[in-house]
């Protein structure tokens, strides 16, 4: 497996050009607004998504690539990814699976540019959020209680982690 490191924009430009380079394919969009995100699906490996904007058609959508999925599952994943993008939960980095031959003449690349500290911070944020949900679900968060103080402490920790994450990206 070849691992190369490229900037996301350059990578996406190459991928889109390769995708549309065959004579029977349409021309690539005039402007690409990219957001590559990672989503793991147990039985299918990695999926990838990119967003582009075609000014000629006033067309803005998320494109999907990867193993073929049932329509409902695909829609569910796409809605989840859109929601995560809005919340800023997913790193704008790329994990590319090599098995893309069915998608056309894509270069077979694996990009892994997520710094380790970013990944660790994401894991820490998830732990804090689940602890907060657990406290709230038990109904323990009464004002002046220890649980209430812990929730406000979690909020502060989450803000600090978000700040570090923004600096790392």
DSSP file (Angstrom, degrees, kcal/mol; ACC not computed):
  #  RESIDUE AA STRUCTURE BP1 BP2  ACC     N-H-->O    O-->H-N    N-H-->O    O-->H-N    TCO  KAPPA ALPHA  PHI   PSI    X-CA   Y-CA   Z-CA
    1    1 A X              0   0    0      0, 0.0     2,-0.5     0, 0.0   108,-0.1   0.000 360.0 360.0 360.0 126.1    0.0    0.0    0.0
    2    2 A X        -     0   0    0    106,-0.3   108,-0.8     2,-0.0     2,-0.6  -0.730 360.0-160.9 -89.0 129.4    1.5    3.3   -1.0
    3    3 A X  B     +a  110   0A   0     -2,-0.5     2,-0.4   106,-0.1   108,-0.2  -0.946  15.7 171.9-112.8 119.1    1.1    6.1    1.4
    4    4 A X        -     0   0    0    106,-1.0     2,-0.6    -2,-0.6   108,-0.2  -0.934  24.5-140.2-124.0 149.5    1.5    9.6    0.1
    5    5 A X        +     0   0    0     -2,-0.4     2,-0.3   106,-0.1   106,-0.1  -0.942  33.2 155.1-113.2 119.3    0.9   12.9    1.8
    6    6 A X        -     0   0    0     -2,-0.6     2,-0.1     2,-0.0    -2,-0.0  -0.904  49.6 -91.5-132.3 161.2   -0.7   15.7   -0.3
    7    7 A X     >  -     0   0    0     -2,-0.3     4,-2.7     1,-0.1     5,-0.2  -0.485  39.3-119.6 -70.5 150.3   -2.7   18.7    0.6
    8    8 A X  H  > S+     0   0    0      1,-0.2     4,-2.9     2,-0.2     5,-0.2   0.885 111.3  50.9 -59.6 -40.8   -6.5   17.9    0.5
    9    9 A X  H  > S+     0   0    0      2,-0.2     4,-2.5     1,-0.2    -1,-0.2   0.927 112.3  45.8 -65.7 -43.3   -7.3   20.4   -2.2
   10   10 A X  H  > S+     0   0    0      2,-0.2     4,-2.5     1,-0.2    -1,-0.2   0.925 113.9  49.8 -64.0 -44.1   -4.6   19.1   -4.5
   11   11 A X  H  X S+     0   0    0     -4,-2.7     4,-2.7     1,-0.2    -2,-0.2   0.940 112.3  46.6 -59.0 -48.4   -5.6   15.5   -3.8
   12   12 A X  H  X S+     0   0    0     -4,-2.9     4,-3.0     1,-0.2     5,-0.3   0.898 110.3  53.1 -65.0 -39.7   -9.3   16.2   -4.5
   13   13 A X  H  X S+     0   0    0     -4,-2.5     4,-2.6    -5,-0.2    -1,-0.2   0.936 111.8  46.2 -59.3 -46.2   -8.5   18.1   -7.7
   14   14 A X  H  X S+     0   0    0     -4,-2.5     4,-2.7     1,-0.2    -2,-0.2   0.916 113.3  49.3 -62.5 -42.9   -6.4   15.2   -8.9
   15   15 A X  H  X S+     0   0    0     -4,-2.7     4,-2.5     2,-0.2    -2,-0.2   0.929 112.9  45.8 -63.3 -44.7   -9.2   12.7   -8.0
   16   16 A X  H  X S+     0   0    0     -4,-3.0     4,-2.0     2,-0.2    -1,-0.2   0.910 113.5  49.4 -66.9 -40.9  -11.9   14.7   -9.7
   17   17 A X  H  X S+     0   0    0     -4,-2.6     4,-0.6    -5,-0.3    -1,-0.2   0.922 113.0  46.9 -63.0 -42.5   -9.8   15.2  -12.8
   18   18 A X  H >< S+     0   0    0     -4,-2.7     3,-0.7     1,-0.2     4,-0.4   0.897 110.5  53.9 -64.2 -38.7   -9.0   11.5  -12.9
   19   19 A X  H 3< S+     0   0    0     -4,-2.5     3,-0.3     1,-0.2    -1,-0.2   0.874 117.9  34.4 -63.0 -38.1  -12.7   10.7  -12.4
   20   20 A X  H 3< S+     0   0    0     -4,-2.0    -1,-0.2     1,-0.2    -2,-0.2   0.356  92.8  93.0 -99.7   5.7  -13.8   12.8  -15.3
   21   21 A X    <<  +     0   0    0     -3,-0.7    -1,-0.2    -4,-0.6    -2,-0.1   0.772  59.7  97.0 -76.0 -23.0  -10.9   12.2  -17.6
   22   22 A X  S >  S-     0   0    0     -4,-0.4     3,-1.8    -3,-0.3    -3,-0.0  -0.361  84.5-120.4 -64.1 145.7  -12.5    9.3  -19.5
   23   23 A X  T 3  S+     0   0    0      1,-0.3    -1,-0.1    -2,-0.0    -3,-0.0   0.801 109.8  54.1 -60.8 -30.1  -14.1   10.4  -22.8
   24   24 A X  T 3  S+     0   0    0      2,-0.0    -1,-0.3     0, 0.0     2,-0.3   0.410  93.6  89.9 -87.4   5.8  -17.6    9.1  -21.8
   25   25 A X  S <  S-     0   0    0     -3,-1.8     3,-0.1    -5,-0.2    -5,-0.1  -0.707  81.8-106.9-101.1 153.6  -17.6   11.1  -18.5
   26   26 A X        -     0   0    0     -2,-0.3    -1,-0.1     1,-0.1     2,-0.1  -0.230  45.8 -87.5 -69.2 166.0  -18.9   14.7  -18.0
   27   27 A X        -     0   0    0      1,-0.1    -1,-0.1    -6,-0.0     3,-0.1  -0.406  52.6 -97.2 -71.0 151.2  -16.5   17.6  -17.5
   28   28 A X        -     0   0    0      1,-0.1    -1,-0.1    -3,-0.1   -11,-0.0  -0.254  48.5 -84.8 -68.0 158.0  -15.5   18.3  -13.9
   29   29 A X        -     0   0    0      1,-0.1    -1,-0.1    -3,-0.1    25,-0.1  -0.247  35.4-124.2 -58.4 150.0  -17.3   21.0  -11.8
   30   30 A X  S    S+     0   0    0      1,-0.2     2,-0.4    -3,-0.1    24,-0.1   0.901  94.4  22.6 -66.9 -40.1  -15.9   24.5  -12.3
   31   31 A X  B    S-B   53   0B   0     22,-1.0    22,-1.4     2,-0.0     2,-0.6  -0.991  71.3-152.4-132.3 132.3  -15.2   25.0   -8.7
   32   32 A X        -     0   0    0     -2,-0.4     2,-0.7    20,-0.2    20,-0.2  -0.894   5.6-169.6-106.2 121.6  -14.7   22.4   -6.0
   33   33 A X        -     0   0    0     -2,-0.6     2,-0.3    18,-0.1    18,-0.2  -0.934  26.9-160.7-104.0 111.6  -15.6   23.2   -2.5
   34   34 A X        +     0   0    0     -2,-0.7     2,-0.2    16,-0.1    18,-0.1  -0.679  32.9 163.6-105.6 147.0  -14.1   20.3   -0.6
   35   35 A X        -     0   0    0     -2,-0.3     2,-0.5    14,-0.1    58,-0.1  -0.705  18.2-168.4-150.4  98.9  -14.6   18.8    2.7
   36   36 A X        +     0   0    0     -2,-0.2     2,-0.3    56,-0.2    14,-0.1  -0.776  13.7 175.0 -93.0 129.3  -13.3   15.3    2.9
   37   37 A X  E     -C   49   0B   0     12,-0.6    12,-0.6    -2,-0.5     2,-0.4  -0.880  25.0-122.3-129.9 162.1  -14.4   13.5    6.0
   38   38 A X  E     +C   48   0B   0     53,-0.4     2,-0.3    -2,-0.3    10,-0.1  -0.863  26.5 170.6-109.5 141.6  -13.9   10.0    7.3
   39   39 A X  E     -C   47   0B   0      8,-0.8     8,-1.7    -2,-0.4     2,-0.5  -0.963  20.6-147.0-143.6 127.9  -16.6    7.5    8.2
   40   40 A X  E     -C   46   0B   0     -2,-0.3     2,-0.5     6,-0.2     6,-0.2  -0.808   9.8-169.2 -97.0 133.4  -16.0    3.9    9.0
   41   41 A X  E >>  -C   45   0B   0      4,-1.9     4,-1.5    -2,-0.5     3,-1.3  -0.986  22.3-134.8-123.6 123.0  -18.6    1.4    8.0
   42   42 A X  T 34 S+     0   0    0     -2,-0.5     3,-0.4     1,-0.3    -1,-0.2   0.839  97.9  32.6 -47.3 -55.3  -18.0   -2.1    9.5
   43   43 A X  T 34 S+     0   0    0      1,-0.2    -1,-0.3    -3,-0.1    -3,-0.0   0.618 124.9  41.8 -83.6  -9.2  -18.6   -4.3    6.6
   44   44 A X  T <4 S-     0   0    0     -3,-1.3    23,-0.4     1,-0.3    -1,-0.2   0.405  92.5-136.3-119.0   3.5  -17.4   -1.9    3.8
   45   45 A X  E  <  -C   41   0B   0     -4,-1.5    -4,-1.9    -3,-0.4    -1,-0.3  -0.456  63.0  -2.3  74.4-151.1  -14.3   -0.3    5.1
   46   46 A X  E     -C   40   0B   0     -6,-0.2    21,-0.4    -2,-0.1     2,-0.3  -0.473  58.9-161.9 -80.9 145.0  -13.8    3.4    4.6
   47   47 A X  E     -C   39   0B   0     -8,-1.7    -8,-0.8    -2,-0.2     2,-0.4  -0.846   8.6-154.1-111.4 157.3  -16.2    5.7    2.8
   48   48 A X  E     -CD  38  65B   0     17,-1.8    17,-1.8    -2,-0.3     2,-0.4  -0.987   8.7-171.3-134.3 151.7  -15.3    9.1    1.4
   49   49 A X  E     -CD  37  64B   0    -12,-0.6   -12,-0.6    -2,-0.4     2,-0.3  -0.975   2.2-176.3-133.8 145.1  -17.3   12.1    0.7
   50   50 A X  E     - D   0  63B   0     13,-1.4    13,-3.0    -2,-0.4     2,-0.4  -0.997  16.1-142.0-142.0 149.7  -16.6   15.4   -1.0
   51   51 A X  E     + D   0  62B   0     -2,-0.3     2,-0.3    11,-0.2    11,-0.2  -0.883  23.8 175.7-109.0 135.4  -18.6   18.5   -1.5
   52   52 A X  E     - D   0  61B   0      9,-1.6     9,-1.4    -2,-0.4     2,-0.5  -0.954  21.8-144.3-138.6 162.6  -18.5   20.5   -4.7
   53   53 A X  E     -BD  31  60B   0    -22,-1.4   -22,-1.0    -2,-0.3     2,-0.7  -0.980   6.1-165.3-128.7 118.5  -20.2   23.5   -6.2
   54   54 A X  E >>> - D   0  59B   0      5,-2.6     5,-2.2    -2,-0.5     4,-0.8  -0.895   2.7-167.9-105.5 106.8  -20.9   23.7   -9.9
   55   55 A X  T 345S+     0   0    0     -2,-0.7     3,-0.4     1,-0.2    -1,-0.2   0.837  82.3  62.4 -65.1 -32.8  -21.8   27.3  -10.7
   56   56 A X  T 345S+     0   0    0      1,-0.2    -1,-0.2     2,-0.1    -2,-0.0   0.893 118.0  27.2 -61.6 -37.9  -23.1   26.6  -14.1
   57   57 A X  T <45S-     0   0    0     -3,-0.5    -1,-0.2     2,-0.1    -2,-0.2   0.399 102.8-123.9-103.0   2.9  -25.9   24.4  -12.8
   58   58 A X  T  <5 +     0   0    0     -4,-0.8     2,-0.5    -3,-0.4    -3,-0.2   0.936  59.1 160.0  51.6  47.4  -26.2   26.1   -9.4
   59   59 A X  E   < +D   54   0B   0     -5,-2.2    -5,-2.6     2,-0.0     2,-0.4  -0.883  20.2 169.9-111.8 121.8  -25.5   22.6   -8.1
   60   60 A X  E     +D   53   0B   0     -2,-0.5     2,-0.3    -7,-0.2    -7,-0.2  -0.970  20.8 130.8-134.3 117.6  -24.3   22.0   -4.5
   61   61 A X  E     -D   52   0B   0     -9,-1.4    -9,-1.6    -2,-0.4     2,-0.6  -0.984  55.1-102.8-157.8 166.3  -24.2   18.5   -3.1
   62   62 A X  E     -D   51   0B   0     -2,-0.3     2,-0.3   -11,-0.2   -11,-0.2  -0.863  36.4-148.1 -93.6 127.6  -22.2   15.9   -1.3
   63   63 A X  E     -D   50   0B   0    -13,-3.0   -13,-1.4    -2,-0.6     2,-0.4  -0.703   9.0-144.8 -94.8 151.2  -20.9   13.2   -3.6
   64   64 A X  E     +D   49   0B   0     -2,-0.3     2,-0.3   -15,-0.2   -15,-0.2  -0.912  19.4 173.7-118.1 140.0  -20.5    9.7   -2.3
   65   65 A X  E     +D   48   0B   0    -17,-1.8   -17,-1.8    -2,-0.4     2,-0.3  -0.990  34.0  67.6-141.1 152.1  -17.9    7.2   -3.2
   66   66 A X  S    S-     0   0    0     -2,-0.3   -19,-0.1   -19,-0.2     3,-0.1  -0.826  86.8 -11.7 133.6-173.3  -17.1    3.8   -1.9
   67   67 A X  S    S-     0   0    0    -23,-0.4     2,-0.1   -21,-0.4   -23,-0.1  -0.226  81.9 -94.7 -59.1 147.6  -18.6    0.3   -1.8
   68   68 A X        -     0   0    0      1,-0.0     2,-0.3     6,-0.0    -1,-0.1  -0.415  48.5-171.0 -67.4 135.2  -22.3    0.3   -3.0
   69   69 A X        -     0   0    0     -2,-0.1    -1,-0.0    -3,-0.1     2,-0.0  -0.844  33.3 -86.9-122.1 158.8  -24.7    0.5   -0.1
   70   70 A X     >  -     0   0    0     -2,-0.3     4,-2.5     1,-0.1     5,-0.2  -0.386  45.9-114.3 -59.9 147.8  -28.4    0.1    0.3
   71   71 A X  H  > S+     0   0    0      1,-0.2     4,-2.6     2,-0.2     5,-0.2   0.876 113.2  50.5 -56.6 -43.6  -30.1    3.4   -0.4
   72   72 A X  H  > S+     0   0    0      1,-0.2     4,-2.4     2,-0.2    -1,-0.2   0.917 112.2  47.0 -63.2 -42.3  -31.5    3.8    3.1
   73   73 A X  H  > S+     0   0    0      2,-0.2     4,-2.5     1,-0.2    -1,-0.2   0.909 111.9  50.6 -66.4 -40.8  -28.1    3.2    4.7
   74   74 A X  H  X S+     0   0    0     -4,-2.5     4,-2.7     1,-0.2    -2,-0.2   0.921 111.6  47.6 -61.6 -45.2  -26.4    5.6    2.3
   75   75 A X  H  X S+     0   0    0     -4,-2.6     4,-2.6     1,-0.2     5,-0.2   0.893 110.9  52.0 -63.7 -39.2  -28.9    8.3    3.0
   76   76 A X  H  X S+     0   0    0     -4,-2.4     4,-2.1    -5,-0.2    -1,-0.2   0.922 111.6  46.0 -63.7 -43.5  -28.5    7.7    6.8
   77   77 A X  H  X S+     0   0    0     -4,-2.5     4,-2.7     2,-0.2    -2,-0.2   0.925 112.7  50.3 -64.8 -44.3  -24.7    8.0    6.5
   78   78 A X  H  X S+     0   0    0     -4,-2.7     4,-2.7     1,-0.2    -2,-0.2   0.915 111.1  48.0 -62.0 -42.5  -24.9   11.1    4.4
   79   79 A X  H  X S+     0   0    0     -4,-2.6     4,-2.3     1,-0.2    -1,-0.2   0.891 112.3  50.4 -65.7 -36.6  -27.3   12.9    6.7
   80   80 A X  H  X S+     0   0    0     -4,-2.1     4,-2.6    -5,-0.2    -2,-0.2   0.915 111.3  48.0 -64.9 -42.5  -25.1   11.9    9.7
   81   81 A X  H  X S+     0   0    0     -4,-2.7     4,-2.6     2,-0.2    -2,-0.2   0.917 111.2  50.2 -65.5 -43.0  -22.0   13.3    7.9
   82   82 A X  H  X S+     0   0    0     -4,-2.7     4,-2.1     2,-0.2    -1,-0.2   0.916 112.4  47.9 -60.1 -42.4  -23.9   16.6    7.0
   83   83 A X  H  X S+     0   0    0     -4,-2.3     4,-2.0     1,-0.2    -2,-0.2   0.926 112.3  48.7 -64.1 -44.4  -24.9   16.9   10.6
   84   84 A X  H  X>S+     0   0    0     -4,-2.6     5,-2.4     1,-0.2     4,-1.0   0.876 109.1  53.2 -63.9 -37.4  -21.4   16.2   11.8
   85   85 A X  H  <5S+     0   0    0     -4,-2.6     3,-0.5     2,-0.2    -1,-0.2   0.919 107.9  50.7 -63.1 -42.7  -19.9   18.8    9.4
   86   86 A X  H  <5S+     0   0    0     -4,-2.1    -1,-0.2     1,-0.2    -2,-0.2   0.899 113.5  45.0 -61.0 -40.3  -22.3   21.5   10.7
   87   87 A X  H  <5S-     0   0    0     -4,-2.0    -1,-0.2    -5,-0.1    -2,-0.2   0.623 109.3-126.1 -79.1 -11.9  -21.3   20.7   14.2
   88   88 A X  T  <5 +     0   0    0     -4,-1.0    -3,-0.2    -3,-0.5    -4,-0.1   0.794  66.6 135.3  73.1  27.9  -17.6   20.6   13.3
   89   89 A X      < +     0   0    0     -5,-2.4     2,-0.4    -6,-0.1    -4,-0.1   0.759  49.7  70.9 -81.2 -24.2  -17.1   17.2   14.8
   90   90 A X  S    S-     0   0    0     -6,-0.5     2,-0.2    -9,-0.1    -2,-0.0  -0.752  82.7-119.6-102.0 139.3  -15.2   15.6   12.0
   91   91 A X        -     0   0    0     -2,-0.4     2,-1.9     1,-0.1   -53,-0.4  -0.497  22.2-127.0 -70.2 139.8  -11.6   16.4   11.1
   92   92 A X  S    S+     0   0    0     -2,-0.2     2,-0.3   -55,-0.1   -56,-0.2  -0.321  73.5 113.3 -83.4  56.7  -11.2   17.7    7.5
   93   93 A X        -     0   0    0     -2,-1.9     2,-0.5   -58,-0.1    19,-0.0  -0.744  63.6-113.7-122.7 170.0   -8.6   15.1    6.8
   94   94 A X        -     0   0    0     -2,-0.3     2,-0.5   -46,-0.0    19,-0.4  -0.898  22.3-179.6-118.4 134.5   -8.6   12.1    4.5
   95   95 A X        -     0   0    0     -2,-0.5     2,-0.5   -58,-0.2   -56,-0.2  -0.963  22.1-168.4-120.0 110.5   -8.5    8.4    5.0
   96   96 A X        -     0   0    0     -2,-0.5     2,-0.2    15,-0.4     4,-0.1  -0.872  12.7-144.8-107.6 127.1   -8.6    6.8    1.6
   97   97 A X        -     0   0    0     -2,-0.5    12,-0.3     1,-0.1    -2,-0.0  -0.601  14.0-135.6 -81.6 149.2   -9.2    3.1    1.1
   98   98 A X  S    S+     0   0    0     -2,-0.2     2,-2.3     1,-0.2     3,-0.2   0.739  84.8  89.0 -79.6 -20.5   -7.3    1.6   -1.8
   99   99 A X        +     0   0    0      1,-0.2    -1,-0.2     2,-0.1     3,-0.1  -0.439  49.2 117.1 -81.2  75.0  -10.2   -0.5   -3.1
  100  100 A X    >   +     0   0    0     -2,-2.3     3,-2.3     6,-0.1     6,-0.3   0.217  27.6 115.4-120.3  12.6  -11.6    2.2   -5.4
  101  101 A X  G >  S+     0   0    0      1,-0.3     3,-1.5    -3,-0.2    -1,-0.1   0.812  71.7  60.5 -60.8 -30.0  -11.2    0.5   -8.8
  102  102 A X  G 3  S+     0   0    0      1,-0.3    -1,-0.3    -3,-0.1     3,-0.1   0.674  95.3  65.0 -70.4 -13.8  -14.9    0.3   -9.4
  103  103 A X  G <  S-     0   0    0     -3,-2.3    -1,-0.3     1,-0.3     2,-0.3   0.465 115.4-102.1 -87.6   0.0  -15.1    4.1   -9.2
  104  104 A X  S <  S-     0   0    0     -3,-1.5     2,-2.3    -4,-0.2    -1,-0.3  -0.724  72.7 -17.5 110.0-165.3  -13.0    4.6  -12.3
  105  105 A X  S    S+     0   0    0    -87,-0.4     2,-0.2    -2,-0.3    -4,-0.1  -0.230  78.0 157.1 -81.4  54.9   -9.4    5.5  -12.8
  106  106 A X        -     0   0    0     -2,-2.3     2,-0.2    -6,-0.3    -6,-0.1  -0.518  49.1-110.4 -73.8 143.3   -8.7    6.9   -9.3
  107  107 A X        -     0   0    0     -2,-0.2     2,-1.3     1,-0.1    -1,-0.1  -0.528  32.6-119.5 -66.7 141.7   -5.2    7.0   -8.1
  108  108 A X        +     0   0    0     -2,-0.2     2,-0.3     2,-0.0  -106,-0.3  -0.698  53.9 155.4 -90.2  97.2   -4.8    4.5   -5.3
  109  109 A X        -     0   0    0     -2,-1.3     2,-0.5   -12,-0.3  -106,-0.1  -0.889  35.2-159.1-122.7 147.8   -3.8    6.6   -2.4
  110  110 A X  B     -a    3   0A   0   -108,-0.8  -106,-1.0    -2,-0.3     2,-0.5  -0.983  16.0-169.9-123.5 121.0   -4.0    6.3    1.3
  111  111 A X        +     0   0    0     -2,-0.5   -15,-0.4  -108,-0.2     2,-0.4  -0.928  11.9 172.3-111.7 128.7   -3.7    9.6    3.1
  112  112 A X        +     0   0    0     -2,-0.5   -17,-0.1  -108,-0.2    -2,-0.0  -0.806  18.9 143.5-136.4  95.6   -3.3    9.8    6.8
  113  113 A X        +     0   0    0    -19,-0.4     2,-0.7    -2,-0.4    -1,-0.1   0.181  25.6 124.9-118.9  16.6   -2.6   13.3    8.0
  114  114 A X        -     0   0    0    -20,-0.2     5,-0.0   -23,-0.1    55,-0.0  -0.679  62.2-127.4 -81.1 116.8   -4.4   13.4   11.3
  115  115 A X     >  -     0   0    0     -2,-0.7     4,-1.8     1,-0.1     3,-0.5  -0.327  15.4-123.6 -62.1 145.5   -2.0   14.4   14.0
  116  116 A X  H  > S+     0   0    0      1,-0.2     4,-2.6     2,-0.2     5,-0.2   0.881 110.3  55.4 -59.5 -40.3   -2.0   12.0   16.9
  117  117 A X  H  > S+     0   0    0      1,-0.2     4,-2.3     2,-0.2    -1,-0.2   0.869 105.5  53.3 -63.9 -33.1   -2.7   14.7   19.5
  118  118 A X  H  > S+     0   0    0     -3,-0.5     4,-2.4     2,-0.2    -1,-0.2   0.928 109.7  47.6 -64.4 -43.9   -5.8   15.7   17.5
  119  119 A X  H  X S+     0   0    0     -4,-1.8     4,-2.2     1,-0.2    -2,-0.2   0.924 112.0  49.5 -63.1 -44.6   -7.1   12.1   17.5
  120  120 A X  H  X S+     0   0    0     -4,-2.6     4,-2.3     1,-0.2    -1,-0.2   0.889 110.3  50.9 -62.0 -38.8   -6.4   11.8   21.3
  121  121 A X  H  X S+     0   0    0     -4,-2.3     4,-2.5     2,-0.2    -1,-0.2   0.908 108.4  51.9 -65.3 -41.6   -8.3   15.1   21.9
  122  122 A X  H  X S+     0   0    0     -4,-2.4     4,-2.0     1,-0.2    -2,-0.2   0.911 110.3  49.0 -60.1 -42.1  -11.3   13.9   19.9
  123  123 A X  H  X S+     0   0    0     -4,-2.2     4,-2.1     1,-0.2    -2,-0.2   0.906 110.7  50.5 -62.5 -42.2  -11.3   10.7   22.0
  124  124 A X  H  X S+     0   0    0     -4,-2.3     4,-2.3     1,-0.2    -2,-0.2   0.897 108.5  52.2 -63.5 -41.2  -11.2   12.8   25.2
  125  125 A X  H  X S+     0   0    0     -4,-2.5     4,-2.6     1,-0.2    -1,-0.2   0.912 108.1  51.5 -61.6 -42.4  -14.1   15.0   24.0
  126  126 A X  H  X S+     0   0    0     -4,-2.0     4,-2.3     1,-0.2    -1,-0.2   0.911 109.4  50.1 -61.1 -42.4  -16.2   11.9   23.3
  127  127 A X  H  X S+     0   0    0     -4,-2.1     4,-2.1     1,-0.2    -2,-0.2   0.930 111.8  47.6 -61.0 -45.8  -15.5   10.6   26.9
  128  128 A X  H  X S+     0   0    0     -4,-2.3     4,-2.3     1,-0.2    -2,-0.2   0.909 111.8  50.2 -62.9 -42.5  -16.5   13.9   28.5
  129  129 A X  H  X S+     0   0    0     -4,-2.6     4,-2.4     1,-0.2    -1,-0.2   0.896 110.6  48.9 -64.5 -39.4  -19.7   14.2   26.4
  130  130 A X  H  X S+     0   0    0     -4,-2.3     4,-2.2     2,-0.2    -1,-0.2   0.878 110.2  51.5 -69.3 -34.9  -20.7   10.6   27.3
  131  131 A X  H  X S+     0   0    0     -4,-2.1     4,-2.2     2,-0.2    -2,-0.2   0.920 110.1  49.7 -63.9 -42.1  -20.1   11.3   31.0
  132  132 A X  H  X S+     0   0    0     -4,-2.3     4,-2.5     1,-0.2    -2,-0.2   0.922 111.0  48.8 -62.1 -44.5  -22.2   14.5   30.8
  133  133 A X  H  X S+     0   0    0     -4,-2.4     4,-2.7     1,-0.2    -1,-0.2   0.897 109.6  53.0 -61.7 -39.7  -25.0   12.6   29.1
  134  134 A X  H  X S+     0   0    0     -4,-2.2     4,-1.4     2,-0.2    -1,-0.2   0.919 110.5  46.6 -63.1 -43.6  -24.9    9.9   31.8
  135  135 A X  H  <>S+     0   0    0     -4,-2.2     5,-1.5     1,-0.2     4,-0.5   0.928 114.9  47.0 -62.9 -45.2  -25.2   12.4   34.6
  136  136 A X  H ><5S+     0   0    0     -4,-2.5     3,-1.0     1,-0.2    -2,-0.2   0.875 108.1  55.2 -66.8 -36.6  -28.1   14.2   32.9
  137  137 A X  H 3<5S+     0   0    0     -4,-2.7    -1,-0.2     1,-0.3    -2,-0.2   0.816 104.8  53.9 -68.6 -27.8  -29.9   10.9   32.1
  138  138 A X  T 3<5S-     0   0    0     -4,-1.4    -1,-0.3    -3,-0.2    -2,-0.2   0.599 108.0-126.9 -80.4  -8.9  -29.9   10.0   35.8
  139  139 A X  T < 5S+     0   0    0     -3,-1.0    -3,-0.2    -4,-0.5    -2,-0.1   0.795  70.5 128.7  71.1  28.1  -31.5   13.3   36.8
  140  140 A X      < +     0   0    0     -5,-1.5     2,-2.6     1,-0.2     8,-0.4   0.602  34.4 101.5 -89.2 -12.0  -28.7   14.1   39.3
  141  141 A X        +     0   0    0     -6,-0.4     2,-0.3     6,-0.2    -1,-0.2  -0.315  44.8 152.2 -81.0  63.8  -27.9   17.6   38.0
  142  142 A X    >   -     0   0    0     -2,-2.6     3,-2.0     1,-0.1     6,-0.5  -0.648  57.6 -87.8 -84.5 147.4  -29.7   19.6   40.6
  143  143 A X  T 3  S+     0   0    0     -2,-0.3    -1,-0.1     1,-0.3     3,-0.1  -0.248 113.9  16.7 -55.2 143.9  -28.3   23.1   41.2
  144  144 A X  T 3  S+     0   0    0      1,-0.3    -1,-0.3     2,-0.1     2,-0.1   0.449  99.2 123.5  70.6   3.8  -25.6   23.2   44.0
  145  145 A X  S <> S-     0   0    0     -3,-2.0     4,-1.9     1,-0.1    -1,-0.3  -0.498  75.4-115.1 -88.6 165.0  -25.1   19.4   43.7
  146  146 A X  H  > S+     0   0    0      1,-0.2     4,-2.3     2,-0.2     5,-0.1   0.875 117.3  54.6 -64.6 -37.0  -21.8   17.7   42.9
  147  147 A X  H  > S+     0   0    0     -7,-0.3     4,-2.1     2,-0.2    -1,-0.2   0.893 106.2  51.6 -64.1 -39.8  -23.1   16.4   39.6
  148  148 A X  H  > S+     0   0    0     -6,-0.5     4,-1.9    -8,-0.4    -1,-0.2   0.915 111.0  47.6 -63.2 -43.2  -24.2   20.0   38.5
  149  149 A X  H  X S+     0   0    0     -4,-1.9     4,-2.0     1,-0.2    -1,-0.2   0.880 109.5  54.0 -64.7 -38.0  -20.6   21.3   39.3
  150  150 A X  H  X S+     0   0    0     -4,-2.3     4,-2.5     1,-0.2    -1,-0.2   0.890 106.1  52.6 -64.4 -38.4  -19.1   18.4   37.4
  151  151 A X  H  X S+     0   0    0     -4,-2.1     4,-2.3     2,-0.2    -1,-0.2   0.925 109.7  47.5 -63.6 -44.2  -21.2   19.3   34.3
  152  152 A X  H  X S+     0   0    0     -4,-1.9     4,-1.8     1,-0.2    -1,-0.2   0.867 111.6  51.7 -66.0 -33.1  -20.0   22.9   34.4
  153  153 A X  H  X S+     0   0    0     -4,-2.0     4,-2.4     2,-0.2    -2,-0.2   0.904 107.8  52.2 -66.5 -40.8  -16.4   21.6   34.8
  154  154 A X  H  X S+     0   0    0     -4,-2.5     4,-2.8     1,-0.2    -2,-0.2   0.908 106.5  54.1 -60.2 -42.7  -17.0   19.3   31.7
  155  155 A X  H  X S+     0   0    0     -4,-2.3     4,-2.2     1,-0.2    -1,-0.2   0.921 109.6  47.2 -57.2 -44.8  -18.2   22.3   29.7
  156  156 A X  H  X S+     0   0    0     -4,-1.8     4,-2.1     1,-0.2    -1,-0.2   0.914 112.4  49.0 -64.5 -42.2  -15.0   24.2   30.6
  157  157 A X  H  X S+     0   0    0     -4,-2.4     4,-2.5     1,-0.2    -2,-0.2   0.906 110.3  51.3 -63.8 -41.0  -12.8   21.2   29.7
  158  158 A X  H  X S+     0   0    0     -4,-2.8     4,-2.6     1,-0.2    -1,-0.2   0.904 108.7  51.2 -63.0 -41.4  -14.6   20.7   26.3
  159  159 A X  H  X S+     0   0    0     -4,-2.2     4,-2.0    -5,-0.2    -1,-0.2   0.915 110.6  49.2 -61.3 -42.5  -14.0   24.4   25.5
  160  160 A X  H  X S+     0   0    0     -4,-2.1     4,-2.1     1,-0.2    -2,-0.2   0.912 111.8  48.1 -62.7 -43.6  -10.3   24.0   26.3
  161  161 A X  H  X S+     0   0    0     -4,-2.5     4,-2.6     1,-0.2    -2,-0.2   0.896 109.8  52.7 -65.4 -39.9  -10.0   20.9   24.1
  162  162 A X  H  X S+     0   0    0     -4,-2.6     4,-2.4     1,-0.2    -1,-0.2   0.902 108.5  50.9 -61.7 -40.1  -11.9   22.6   21.2
  163  163 A X  H  X S+     0   0    0     -4,-2.0     4,-1.8     2,-0.2    -1,-0.2   0.927 111.1  47.2 -63.4 -45.0   -9.5   25.5   21.4
  164  164 A X  H  X S+     0   0    0     -4,-2.1     4,-1.9     1,-0.2    -2,-0.2   0.910 111.6  52.5 -61.9 -42.1   -6.4   23.2   21.2
  165  165 A X  H  X S+     0   0    0     -4,-2.6     4,-1.5     1,-0.2    -2,-0.2   0.907 106.8  51.6 -60.7 -43.6   -8.0   21.3   18.3
  166  166 A X  H  < S+     0   0    0     -4,-2.4    -1,-0.2     1,-0.2    -2,-0.2   0.885 110.2  49.7 -62.2 -38.4   -8.6   24.5   16.3
  167  167 A X  H  < S+     0   0    0     -4,-1.8    -1,-0.2     1,-0.2    -2,-0.2   0.859 109.9  51.5 -68.3 -34.7   -4.9   25.4   16.8
  168  168 A X  H  <        0   0    0     -4,-1.9    -1,-0.2     1,-0.2    -2,-0.2   0.785 360.0 360.0 -73.0 -26.9   -3.7   21.9   15.7
  169  169 A X     <        0   0    0     -4,-1.5    -1,-0.2    -5,-0.1    -2,-0.2   0.481 360.0 360.0 -88.5 360.0   -5.8   21.9   12.5
